[in-house]
């Protein structure tokens, strides 16, 4: 394994040091957890290339996650993380699976971690570090007080579930307040190393990318899924529309297709069953989440790019061809180093 980053990117390596020491890897470039995409092949490839891969647990059962972690460990001896959804009904069983395998980092996504979950991750026989998503400064501070070891601030340019504020605004608001004392990664809309340089200079310890890695050679995503990404421009990655205020749906950014229209219709249908008192609110929201899981699988695994969900960030316009993970990371590091060198000249 080449460790070119040690010699070829001195300025980038210096600014990423806190991130690489925290993650235990060579380059503080994390791969966002993308359901059906961030599995053993892509995760191990990213960790083997010096980055930090993260398994997307999504709706997996504890048994499925157990098998996925074991399979990933068979492909890499480098550190990787596991992303768990806080609303998963088996959250504590999933945490136990991570502990059993001595997973080094657990990323909690999808809302405030439930009582006792952070303690369970950090306090077991194999304590792991906890990384949380922070959509606002107030919530960031609360999460850090509650035991989060690091934060990811992710803007609305990202693919999948998104918040309402752009990455550039979140970074300006949060990095000056938090980055001196805490490890903070920036995510959402990052497609080139020049942007990484800017966030590192603002105090970020590293970055997270998803869309750029979704079409890597090692990604198991269907060839037609990848082709849809190569054809798309930034403006094709649109946020889903919320139909009914009583059904608060976290918007999802995906490429416009029949599937995005179907989701609007699906929300109307679920709102109708809610109106008629046939289901409770919690069940209605769970139905929405299950819809996404199924629609995403149709696109990623089956290649149904018309009716499936093509979750993509706005950086999709910069994804033009299938490339090996190692080449993507090397290019990002080269671009970042060049940008930092130009500024310091």
VENWONOR-V524520 format. One line per field, one symbol per residue. phi: phi as a letter, one per 20 degrees, with the letter a starting at -180 (. if undefined). burial: # if it has 16 or more other ideal C-beta (glycine too) atoms within 10 Angstrom, else .. A space follows every 10 residues. Layout:
# VENWONOR-V524520
phi = ???
burial = ???
This chain:
# VENWONOR-V524520
phi = .fdgffdecf ffgffegfff ffencecede dgedgmeecg ffffffffen ececfefleg fgfffgfffg ffffdbdefb dcedefeffd gffffffffg elfecdddcn ofgfgnffff fedffdfded dcececfffg fffffeofeb cddcefffem fceedfgffg fffdffedff dcecddbome ccfffggfff ffofercccc gfegdfgefe gggfffffff ffdgffedef eeecffdfdf fcebffagff ffffffffff ffffgemece gfffffffff gfgffffgff eemeeedfee fbeffgfeed bfcfggffff fgffffffff fffef
burial = ...##...#. ###.##.### .##.###### ########## ########## ########## .#..##.##. .##.##.#.# #####..#.# #..##.###. #.#######. ..#...##.# #......### #####....# #.##...### ########## ###.#.##.# #..##..##. .######### #.#.###### .######### #########. ##..##.##. .#...##..# ..#...#.## #####.#.## .##..##..# #..#...... ...##.###. ##..###### ..###..### #######.#. .##.##.### .######### .....
